Amino acid sequence: MSARPIKRSLTLRGHRTSVSLEDDFWRAFREIAEEKSLAINELAAQIDANRDMETGLATAIRLYVLDHYKRRASQASL
């Protein structure tokens, strides 16, 4: 497990960008995209389109991953 963020490349609406994410967040992000049958760039574009512009993309992805698993945990406890 890498505790340090690693720079990863993404393409959002035809433009290359990069985000720095820890390995665990990157793996979870990829798993969520796979669950939703989306390419990772598509999911990143959705998150980008819905984020507060004061929130960086890497932070928005981390918050999305956290929210995804929090919702899953609350559904499992019902």
C-alpha positions, 0 to 999 in steps of 0.5 A: 500500500502506498500512503503517498499520492501518485500522479495518475493521468486522465482524459476529461472531455478530450483534455488530458489532466492528472490527479494525485491519488493514493493506491487504495483510493485509485483501486477503489475508484477503478472498482467503482467504475467497473461496477458501474460499467464505465470507463474510468475517464467517464466516471472522472468526467461525471465527478468533475462535472458535479464537483464544487469548483473550489474542490480539486478533482483528486479531493472530489474523487476521494469524497466520491469513493468515501460516499460510495462505500458509506452508502454501501455500508448503510444499505448493508446494515438495513 
